[in-house]
Amino acid sequence: MTSVTDRDFIAEMQQAVEAAIPEGDYVASVVAADLVDRLRVEDPELLAGWLHLKAPVILADVVARRSNSKRQTARVGAPRRAFAEAARSFTTDGDVRVLSPFAAEYVVDEANTRRAVANMTADDCRFVAAKYEDAARISKLEAAFHRAVAKKIGGRVVGEVFTEEQYLEMYRSVTQQGPRAVPRAAA
């Protein structure tokens, strides 16, 4: 592989990504898979170099998603766990695969420290609660904004009713955010 200093893998990949995104509607995972397939054939050095440089960021996301997945599994599995525990009192064949809610992890501070529920302090719980409250507040404002846009556009599309500046002005007034705020993209 060429050394990192010979090519600007970050800039080149940004260009490749921009070129891969079609006009109009698309599915991000399909665009990404197609780009990876194309780069494996046309420029494997770019793909490898970019992945080498981005590995820590990508792996941090994988680690965070694992934690979030464990928490979701615990949330979904809790009713099954209660049933399994009741069943165990009658038989030895309980569902031991369900993750304990105490093993679920949350980010508990501004440094993004993750901690299992069983080890969380009162301050940790307050931090988590504040993050949920903030996310709920932002989500409600975003929902109000999109409902207001839908009401204004009726059977048309946004670009037929608003200029980009009008859209941003409405967003900022509905969400009560500053002059540089822009709508968040939904996942």
C-alpha positions in Angstrom: 0.0 0.0 0.0 1.2 3.5 -0.8 2.2 5.5 2.3 -0.4 7.9 3.7 1.7 10.9 2.6 1.6 9.9 -1.1 -2.2 10.2 -1.4 -4.9 12.2 0.4 -7.1 9.2 1.0 -9.6 11.3 3.0 -10.1 13.8 0.2 -10.2 11.2 -2.5 -12.8 9.1 -0.7 -14.9 12.2 -0.1 -14.8 12.8 -3.9 -15.7 9.1 -4.6 -18.6 9.2 -2.1 -19.9 12.5 -3.6 -19.7 10.9 -7.1 -21.4 7.7 -6.0 -24.5 9.5 -4.5 -27.2 9.7 -7.2 -29.5 12.6 -7.8 -32.9 12.1 -6.2 -33.8 9.3 -3.8 -31.3 6.6 -2.7 -30.6 4.1 0.1 -27.3 4.9 1.9 -26.4 1.3 2.5 -26.9 0.4 -1.2 -24.8 3.3 -2.3 -22.1 2.3 0.2 -22.1 -1.3 -0.9 -21.9 -0.4 -4.6 -19.0 2.0 -3.9 -17.1 -0.6 -1.9 -17.6 -3.2 -4.8 -16.4 -0.6 -7.3 -13.4 0.4 -5.3 -12.3 -3.2 -4.7 -12.0 -3.5 -8.5 -11.0 0.0 -9.6 -9.0 1.4 -6.7 -8.4 -1.0 -3.8 -5.5 1.2 -2.6 -7.9 4.1 -2.0 -10.3 1.8 -0.1 -7.5 0.2 2.0 -5.9 3.6 2.7 -9.1 5.3 3.7 -10.1 2.3 5.9 -6.7 2.4 7.5 -7.0 6.0 8.4 -10.7 5.8 9.5 -10.3 2.5 11.5 -10.4 4.1 15.0 -13.6 6.1 14.1 -15.3 3.2 12.5 -14.5 0.9 15.4 -15.6 3.4 17.9 -19.0 3.4 16.1 -19.1 -0.4 16.1 -18.3 -0.4 19.9 -21.0 2.2 20.6 -23.6 0.3 18.4 -22.7 -2.9 20.3 -23.5 -1.2 23.6 -26.7 0.2 22.2 -27.7 -3.2 20.9 -27.1 -4.8 24.2 -29.4 -2.2 25.9 -32.1 -2.8 23.3 -31.8 -6.5 23.7 -32.2 -6.1 27.4 -35.3 -3.9 26.9 -36.9 -6.3 24.5 -35.8 -9.4 26.5 -37.0 -8.2 29.9 -40.6 -9.6 29.5 -39.2 -12.9 28.2 -36.7 -13.0 31.1 -39.6 -12.6 33.6 -41.4 -15.4 32.0 -38.3 -17.6 31.9 -37.7 -16.9 35.7 -41.3 -18.0 36.4 -40.8 -21.0 34.2 -37.6 -21.9 36.1 -39.6 -22.2 39.3 -41.5 -25.1 37.7 -38.7 -26.6 35.5 -35.0 -26.3 34.9 -35.4 -25.3 31.3 -35.4 -21.4 31.6 -34.3 -19.0 28.9 -30.8 -18.1 30.1 -29.9 -16.4 26.8 -31.8 -13.2 27.6 -29.4 -10.4 28.5 -29.7 -8.9 32.0 -30.9 -5.3 32.1 -28.1 -4.6 34.6 -25.5 -5.4 31.8 -27.0 -2.8 29.5 -24.6 0.1 29.0 -25.2 3.9 28.9 -23.0 6.9 28.1 -22.7 8.5 31.6 -20.6 11.7 31.1 -19.4 14.3 28.5 -16.3 12.2 27.9 -18.6 9.4 26.4 -17.7 6.9 29.2 -19.9 3.8 28.9 -20.9 2.1 32.1 -23.1 -0.9 32.8 -26.4 -0.1 34.6 -25.4 -2.2 37.6 -22.4 0.1 38.2 -24.1 3.5 37.5 -24.1 6.2 40.2 -26.9 8.6 40.9 -24.9 11.2 38.9 -24.7 8.8 36.0 -28.4 8.2 36.1 -29.1 12.0 36.1 -26.8 12.4 33.1 -28.6 9.7 31.2 -32.0 11.2 32.1 -30.9 14.6 31.0 -29.7 13.2 27.6 -33.1 11.5 27.1 -34.9 14.7 28.1 -32.8 16.8 25.7 -33.3 14.3 22.9 -37.1 14.2 23.5 -37.3 18.0 23.5 -35.3 18.2 20.2 -37.4 15.4 18.7 -40.7 17.2 19.6 -39.5 20.4 18.1 -38.3 18.6 14.9 -41.7 16.9 14.7 -43.5 20.2 15.1 -41.4 21.7 12.3 -42.1 18.8 9.9 -45.9 18.9 10.7 -45.8 22.7 10.0 -44.0 22.1 6.7 -46.5 19.4 5.7 -49.4 21.7 6.5 -47.9 24.5 4.3 -47.0 22.4 1.3 -50.3 20.4 1.0 -50.0 18.3 -2.1 -46.9 19.9 -3.4 -43.2 19.3 -2.6 -41.1 21.5 -0.3 -39.1 23.1 -3.1 -42.3 24.3 -4.8 -43.4 26.2 -1.7 -40.3 27.3 0.0 -36.9 28.7 -0.9 -34.1 27.2 1.1 -33.8 30.4 3.1 -37.5 30.4 3.9 -37.3 26.7 4.9 -34.4 27.4 7.3 -36.1 30.5 8.7 -39.2 28.5 9.4 -37.0 25.7 11.0 -35.2 28.1 13.2 -38.5 29.8 14.4 -40.3 26.6 15.1 -37.4 24.8 16.8 -36.2 28.0 18.6 -32.6 27.4 17.5 -29.9 29.8 16.6 -29.2 31.5 13.2 -26.9 28.7 12.0 -29.0 25.7 13.0 -30.1 23.3 10.3 -32.6 20.4 10.4 -31.1 17.1 11.5 -31.2 14.2 9.1 -33.3 11.2 10.3 -31.5 7.9 10.4 
